[in-house]
């Protein structure tokens, strides 16, 4: 490592340390109030139902696919007026996580358990 590289690394470390110190400063009452209000706004915003455009953007899928999913009733939605479709953010997250893929470790473990328990039972003839 050259002298210049060492100096650059030390400078970066000092800057990172200063950032950490900045986060450790106590909040003023005003800063705490602003943070609390910001969190409240985020909570309210996350509870607000999403329309078709917002839901497709949130999921990262096309509106066409989202319409197909609602038509097939594969995703939860609401139609309070009988026309406009709304989605709860929590339902969209639930749908996104509904079909987890097993890891290789989980598949191996299941295979070992299957072989161990299957071999203990005698085949019926």
Helices and strands as residue ranges (DSSP letters): H 3-24, H 29-47, H 52-59, H 63-71, H 89-96, H 104-120
